[in-house]
Amino acid sequence: DGVRPSKKLRELEIEMNSIFAVYTKQYYGDDGISSVYCWDTGDTDAWACSILIRKDVKGVGTWNSMHVISVQEYPADELACYQMTTSIMLRMTEKEKGSDGKYTFKMAGNIAKQWKQYDAILGNSSHH
């Protein structure tokens, strides 16, 4: 049966999938794909989501970005702690072969960043 988010969180997940589908198409073109998943963390007034974007560059490589966001809401203070970890992985391979029959270059790399901020609760209502 699987784990499912609360009703309000599922509605947020559907809305975020729609928004990021448009963003991905505009920014990455037809070769990009995105998915958003939201879940309850088990803590009171806390939830999380992941935003995944992949772009295949035909014959050259891939771009993968993963963003994990966790939110701890403090309704009495109308405040929330927002934390995000972003990881980007890039892989490229030149398809043309040199005289030795090998690819002329390969490149791969990744980067991860973290961010944390206290701010007003978005929408000023709990997602639970």
Secondary structure, 3 states (H helix, E strand, C coil): CCCCCCHHHHHHHHHHHHHHHHHHHHHHHHHEEEEEEEEECCCCCEEEEEEEEEEEECCCEEEEEEEEEEEEEEHHHCEEEEEEEEEEEEEEECCCECCCCCECCEEEEEEEEEEEEEEECHHHCCCC
